[in-house]
Amino acid sequence: MASLNRLREGQVLYTVTRQKVGNTTLTRAAVHPVRVVRVDLAARRVMASWNGNPERAFSESQVAKWKVTKPVSRPLMH
């Protein structure tokens, strides 16, 4: 988990979200990169680019859910 006080500009973090697999009830874990652009400790906000999109502000509670190391995906078991 990421801590606002330890973030650096240019650091790449990762988010994990659940996504539907096609038109089924199955879901999968999707890992997206988040590039930190600016850290504002006074306002407790981070300007970051999520999944290559334009940068925007993220709150401290959102940043706390980000992963510092890239999660390893496991193959599905049949």
ABEGO torsion letter per residue (X at the ends): XBBAAABBBGBBBBBBBBBBBEBBABBBBBBBBBBBABBBAAAGBBBBBBGGBBBBBBBAAAAAABBABBBBBBBBBX
